[in-house]
Amino acid sequence: MAEQDAIKTVQANIAAFNAGDAQKMAATTAENAVYEEMATQRRIQGRDATIQLAMEWRQAFPDAKGTIQRITASGNTVTAEIFWEGTHKGALPSPAGTIPATGKKVQMRAVQVTTVEGGKLKHTNHYFDLMTMLQQIGAAPQQTATTAQQAGATAQQAATTAKQ
């Protein structure tokens, strides 16, 4: 039953994010929570800082919504595959500077691996496709089939050279 409780906690947290409800997010987040975004290399510590970051994402994408596509638990570790979507209507802070609102829609897949303790999120690793998001809002060049093929050819050449 503990696994089902952990799943419900993660589901409640994502539902609170979807609603933009910082209080409900806080209710499902441990005071000493750690949240890590692998794509941005951000590591946030503490409930308040974690909720603040979530609300910054909501300011940049006020209609942001995460749809859980698949969720499973092993002990107190929950893995959720999420489809995120929203419209870039606010400033988006980034390591390279703030990206002004573009009004463009974003859709991307992600995975969150979360440890739940005492009915609250203790540690979350969030893996999402930052490049796709940046391309969709026009902040990064689109990858064409040609550049993808070139990248593949370069990788293949490097592997061949390494074997020699």
Backbone torsions as a table, in degrees:
resi	resn	phi	psi	omega
1	MET	NA	-27.3	-178.8
2	ALA	-60.7	-37.0	179.7
3	GLU	-64.1	-41.8	178.9
4	GLN	-64.8	-36.9	176.8
5	ASP	-64.5	-41.5	178.8
6	ALA	-63.4	-41.9	177.8
7	ILE	-61.7	-44.9	-179.7
8	LYS	-61.9	-35.1	178.7
9	THR	-65.4	-45.5	178.8
10	VAL	-64.3	-43.6	178.2
11	GLN	-60.1	-41.8	179.8
12	ALA	-65.0	-38.0	179.5
13	ASN	-66.0	-43.0	179.0
14	ILE	-68.6	-38.1	176.1
15	ALA	-62.4	-39.6	178.0
16	ALA	-65.6	-40.4	175.7
17	PHE	-60.3	-47.5	-179.4
18	ASN	-56.7	-36.0	-179.4
19	ALA	-83.5	-7.7	-176.8
20	GLY	69.0	28.9	-175.0
21	ASP	-100.2	93.3	-177.8
22	ALA	-61.7	-35.8	-179.7
23	GLN	-65.3	-42.3	178.9
24	LYS	-69.8	-34.9	175.4
25	MET	-62.3	-44.5	-179.8
26	ALA	-61.8	-35.1	-179.3
27	ALA	-66.2	-21.3	-179.3
28	THR	-106.6	8.0	-175.7
29	THR	-119.2	131.0	179.1
30	ALA	-66.3	148.5	-179.3
31	GLU	-58.6	-36.2	-179.1
32	ASN	-103.2	31.7	-177.9
33	ALA	-61.3	152.4	173.0
34	VAL	-123.0	132.1	178.8
35	TYR	-127.1	126.2	-180.0
36	GLU	-124.2	129.9	173.0
37	GLU	-103.9	112.4	-177.3
38	MET	-67.0	-37.5	-176.6
39	ALA	-67.7	-35.4	-178.3
40	THR	-99.4	-8.2	-178.1
41	GLN	63.0	25.8	176.5
42	ARG	-88.4	139.3	174.8
43	ARG	-127.7	112.9	-175.2
44	ILE	-108.8	135.0	179.2
45	GLN	-119.7	135.6	177.1
46	GLY	99.5	145.2	-178.7
47	ARG	-58.5	-49.5	-175.4
48	ASP	-60.5	-43.9	-179.9
49	ALA	-67.0	-36.8	178.6
50	THR	-64.6	-44.8	179.7
51	ILE	-67.4	-38.7	178.2
52	GLN	-60.0	-44.0	178.5
53	LEU	-63.1	-43.0	178.5
54	ALA	-59.4	-40.8	-179.7
55	MET	-71.0	-28.7	173.3
56	GLU	-65.1	-41.3	175.5
57	TRP	-61.6	-40.8	179.3
58	ARG	-66.1	-33.3	177.2
59	GLN	-67.7	-39.3	178.9
60	ALA	-72.6	-34.5	-178.7
61	PHE	-131.0	77.1	-172.6
62	PRO	-62.2	-21.9	178.2
63	ASP	-102.4	18.5	-178.2
64	ALA	-55.8	139.3	-179.9
65	LYS	-145.6	131.3	174.4
66	GLY	-107.3	126.3	177.1
67	THR	-109.3	119.0	179.2
68	ILE	-74.6	120.0	-179.8
69	GLN	-89.9	-34.7	-179.5
70	ARG	-154.7	141.4	179.8
71	ILE	-146.4	138.4	-179.6
72	THR	-148.1	159.6	178.7
73	ALA	-136.6	148.7	171.5
74	SER	-133.4	108.9	-173.4
75	GLY	64.2	-127.0	-179.5
76	ASN	-101.1	14.5	177.3
77	THR	-103.9	124.6	-178.0
78	VAL	-112.9	132.8	175.0
79	THR	-115.8	123.4	-178.5
80	ALA	-124.4	125.8	171.4
81	GLU	-91.1	125.4	-171.5
82	ILE	-125.8	140.5	172.1
83	PHE	-105.7	112.2	-179.7
84	TRP	-97.2	140.6	174.5
85	GLU	-148.5	153.6	179.4
86	GLY	175.1	176.4	-178.9
87	THR	-115.9	129.2	-177.4
88	HIS	-76.1	91.0	-175.8
89	LYS	-111.7	-0.6	-179.0
90	GLY	-138.4	168.5	179.5
91	ALA	-60.9	139.0	-178.9
92	LEU	-117.6	105.8	177.6
93	PRO	-65.2	139.6	177.3
94	SER	-145.0	164.0	178.5
95	PRO	-59.2	-25.9	-179.2
96	ALA	-91.9	2.8	-177.8
97	GLY	121.0	175.4	-177.2
98	THR	-81.2	133.4	177.5
99	ILE	-99.3	116.5	-179.4
100	PRO	-67.1	157.1	-180.0
101	ALA	-55.2	140.6	179.3
102	THR	-116.0	-16.1	-176.6
103	GLY	75.8	6.5	-177.6
104	LYS	-90.2	147.9	179.2
105	LYS	-83.3	147.0	-179.7
106	VAL	-126.5	140.5	172.9
107	GLN	-139.7	128.8	178.5
108	MET	-155.1	155.9	178.5
109	ARG	-97.5	153.7	-179.3
110	ALA	-153.2	166.8	173.5
111	VAL	-135.2	134.8	172.5
112	GLN	-116.8	131.2	174.0
113	VAL	-113.5	115.6	-170.8
114	THR	-125.8	134.6	171.5
115	THR	-96.4	127.8	-179.5
116	VAL	-111.2	128.5	176.5
117	GLU	-132.5	131.9	178.3
118	GLY	60.0	31.7	178.9
119	GLY	75.6	16.8	-179.2
120	LYS	-136.3	151.5	177.4
121	LEU	-68.2	122.7	-178.2
122	LYS	-101.2	-44.6	-178.3
123	HIS	-147.6	126.2	179.1
124	THR	-125.2	127.8	168.5
125	ASN	-105.0	120.0	-176.3
126	HIS	-111.9	117.2	179.5
127	TYR	-108.4	115.8	177.4
128	PHE	-139.2	162.7	-173.5
129	ASP	-87.3	83.0	-177.9
130	LEU	-62.1	-40.4	-178.1
131	MET	-60.8	-44.6	178.3
132	THR	-60.8	-43.3	179.4
133	MET	-61.2	-46.6	-179.6
134	LEU	-63.4	-38.4	176.7
135	GLN	-64.7	-41.5	-177.5
136	GLN	-66.4	-30.0	178.6
137	ILE	-94.3	1.4	176.8
138	GLY	83.8	15.3	-179.0
139	ALA	-94.4	-3.4	177.1
140	ALA	-144.0	148.0	-179.6
141	PRO	-65.3	146.2	176.5
142	GLN	-70.4	140.7	175.4
143	GLN	-87.3	125.3	178.5
144	THR	-94.3	168.0	178.0
145	ALA	-59.8	-37.1	-179.0
146	THR	-64.4	-46.3	-179.3
147	THR	-67.9	-33.2	177.0
148	ALA	-66.4	-41.7	178.4
149	GLN	-65.6	-39.7	178.4
150	GLN	-63.3	-43.0	179.1
151	ALA	-62.6	-41.4	178.2
152	GLY	-64.4	-41.6	178.9
153	ALA	-65.2	-40.9	178.8
154	THR	-63.5	-42.7	178.3
155	ALA	-64.2	-39.9	179.8
156	GLN	-65.9	-41.5	177.8
157	GLN	-62.9	-41.2	179.7
158	ALA	-63.6	-40.9	179.9
159	ALA	-66.7	-40.4	179.0
160	THR	-64.7	-43.4	179.1
161	THR	-63.1	-39.9	-179.1
162	ALA	-64.4	-33.1	-179.5
163	LYS	-72.7	-24.7	-175.5
164	GLN	-78.6	NA	NA
